Amino acid sequence: MKNLVLIAFALFTCTLSAQSVKHERKGKKEMVEKMKDWTPEQKAELATKKLALDLNLTEAQQKNIYPIQLENIKDRAKIRATKEKKTELSSKELFDVQNTRLEKQIKTKEQFKTILTAEQFEKWDKKHPRNKRTKRGKRSERK
């Protein structure tokens, strides 16, 4: 009888803890929805400030990074808009999109390399992995 009560209590506890996680995610989804209304300038400013906190950027570095962030955010908005319009891309169009995206990433990396110190650049490069598998791996490590 004691074992049955313990098992029921354990299952009840697991159920309660699982429900609390769902509430946190709902809040995050609402926040993301509100963030969609932000202007590219607001998004770039926040991204620059996050970098400033992570990398201890000087004011001059922040001023140089802001236009790069703004350009990247505007490019992402254009890509999102074209994705919503088109459902499927041909092979050549997909190649062009991927090629353009990679060229922009290389350009951004070169710009950051000129603005940041060697330590800051190394830290930034580690924080921004370009490989999606790496991001998935980090997500599973957090759990």
N, C-alpha and C positions, 0 to 999 in steps of 0.2 A: 504494500500500500504506500509506504514511504517513497519507494522508487517511482511509482506512478505519479505521485504529487510532485516530486522533483522534476520529472520529465515534463509534466504539464507546465510547471513554473518556467523551465528553461525555454520551452517553445513560446510561451507568452512573452518572455523577455526579448527573445529574438525578433518576434513580430513587432514589438514596440520600437526597437532600435532600427529596424528596417524602414518603418514608416517615417521616422524623423529625418532620414536621409532624403526622402522624396520631397519634403517641405523645403529643404535647402536648395534643391535643384529648381523648384518652381520659382523661388526668389531670383535665382540667377537668370532664368529665362525671361522674367519680367524686366530685369535690368538690361538684358541684351536688346529687348524690344524698345526700351526707352533710348538706348544708345544709338539706335538706327536714325533717330531724329537729329543727332548731332551733326554739325557742319564738319567738313574736312579739316578746317582750321582748328576746331576744338579737339578733334581726334589727334591731329598732329601735335598740338600743344601737350596733350596728356601723354602721348607716346614719348615726346622729348623729355618731359619731366620724369617719366619712369626710367628712361635711360640715364638721366642725370642722377637719380637716386642709386641706380645699380652700379654706375661707373664713376661716380664722383666727378661729373663734368664741370668744367668752368663755364662762366657766362658766355665767353667767346665760342666755346665748343657747342653750347646749346644753340646759339644763334646760327651757327653753321649747319647744325644737324636738322633744325626745324624745317628748312625748305626741302631737304631730302625726304623727311618724313611726310611732309605735305604732298609732295609729288607721288610718293609711293601709295599713299591713301587715295589720292584721286585716281591713280591707275587702277587700284583694286576696285574702286566704285565703277569705273568704266567696264571692267571685266565682268563684274557682277551684273551690270545692266545688259551686256551682250549675252550673258548666259541665260538670263530670263527670257530674252527674245528668241534665241535659237535653242532648239532642243538637241540637235545632232550636228556635229561638224564633220566635214569630209576629212580624209586623211591629210591632205595638203593643208587645210585650214588648221587642223589640230597641231600639225608640225609647226606651222607659223606661230601659233599662239604659244606653244611650249618654248620655241626658240626665242621669241620676244621676251617671255617671262624670265628665261635664264640670262639673257643679255642684260635685262634690268637688274637682276640680282648681282651679276658681276660688277656692273656700274656702281651700284649702291655699296658693295663691299670695297671697291677701290676708293670711293669717296670717303667712307668711314675710316679707311686705313690712313688717308691723308689728314683727317681731322683729329683722330684719337691718338693717344700715346700707345706705345707697344703693349703695355700691360692692359690698358683699357680695351684695345682692339682684340687682344687674345681672350679677354673675359667676354666681350660682346660676341665674338665668333663662337665661343662655346655655348653661350646662351641662345643663339639663333641657329640651331641645326637645320640644314636644308633637307635632311632626309626624314621623310614621314615615319619610317620604321623606327627611327630613334625617338621621335615624339611618342609613338605608341608604347615603346618600351618604358619610357619615363612615366607614362600614365599608369601602367600596370605596377610599377615599383611603388607608387604612392599609395596604392590600396592596401 
